[in-house]
Amino acid sequence: MSSPRPGVDAAGRLRLAAMEQGALVDLYELTMAQSYLRQGLTGEASFAYFVRAPVPHRRVLVFAGLDPLLDALEKFAFGEDDLAYLEGLELFDRPFLTQLERLRFTGEVWAAEEGEIVFPGEPLVLVTAPRIEAQLVETVLLNLLNYATLVATKAARIVLAAGAEAVLVDFSPRRDHGTEAALHAARASYLAGFHATSNVLAGKRYGIPVAGTMAHSYVMSFPDELSAFRAFAHDHPQPILLVDTYDPLQGIRHAVRVAAELREAGRELFGVRLDSGDLAALSQAVRRILDEAGFPSVRIFVSGDLDEERIREFRARGGVAWGYGVGTRLGVSWDLPALGGVYKLVEDAHGPRMKTSPGKVSLPGRCQVWRREGFRDLVTVADEIGDGRPLLRVVMEGGRRVAPPPDLAQRRAAVRESLFSLPPALADLAPVEDPRYPVELSPRLVSLAAGRR
């Protein structure tokens, strides 16, 4: 595995395509914004991002996507082509298009730190800006935060299932839903505790270590498996041989033969990979063959439609692995393919605002979240002082970041520490349809909400 390349942004900032971000908006944001302008509703307003509770089978979330969002907000603008397209829709008048032409995001953003362990039902981001600006950034905000948080949370569950000593590599780009998704998935999984990605562009862009082994096609390109192994071991500084193209047990015997040849040449075989079959039973047999042949340091790397449930089963059956490659089920969050994150108006010049429709209630006003011992949270009105540490902090003023992005590798280390210090009830990976979250509302916030119903 490689280390981050010199000159790469250590924060792993997601650099969105070189295009204006304003056009990444749902049409109704624009039609509402035009009406806001006509009706004089252009004053300051606050919106909150939160994930609706419950989230099936998720006792915690790992908040992700903030740095990409701040990057997008700093770039938010409508270009000439965007404005020409909007004019051609014949929905918008000249005063509104002129407003869009000079529009930039100038607001303030408060948010939890990226990688923070959080819960559904509590505010994670607060945006305060002129109403039109705050409304128009809704789509890009939800797009970036929901997917990144979804994948980071899935990755965190896999980290917990694999254990603190296992190496985890993101193998997802081939099955992710688009090229941008593959980049987001690599960044989010690394933030949540993975060690590397197979995605070279993600490695280049964010400074994430990259890793890979070999494909069955490589083995099949040679007259026989042994020839393929010899060639790859000769040409790769740290070879991991894929032993299950044909017969896995015969494959491991061929790998042992190559390992012996490498040792004679003063080198060592780094590892072998299993990608199919009964992985637990095969890994045990492979470990036994390697150890008996005098190669206890050769690592076993396992892949093949893995996720937290399959890794838990693998380990429960005595499977032996140094590391895991996790792809499809990570990048598409197989058991939970979407996250119900929403962005709601919570305050304007008339005071706190609150949605009260059944099953979709929001909290009124600007709020703060206080993290207490044992991952117990208290949500208060913003100007209340709660016990514990405040989770929401100012990250943007006047449309600009207040500080450089944090180092992505350092945040990853902090996330792993948090994950492995979770109370057992929160670290439990067993399926649960309706989790209960350790989130309380302050009496003042409860009273405020009651008065808005």
Helices and strands as residue ranges (DSSP letters): H 27-39, E 44-51, E 61-62, H 66-75, H 80-88, H 94-101, E 108-111, E 117-118, E 125-130, H 131-136, H 138-162, E 167-170, H 179-191, E 196-197, H 200-206, H 216-220, H 225-235, E 240-242, H 248-264, E 271-274, H 279-292, E 299-303, H 308-316, E 323-326, H 328-331, E 341-348, E 351-352, E 367-372, E 376-381, E 389-390, E 393-397, E 400-401, H 408-419, H 424-427, E 439-441, H 443-450
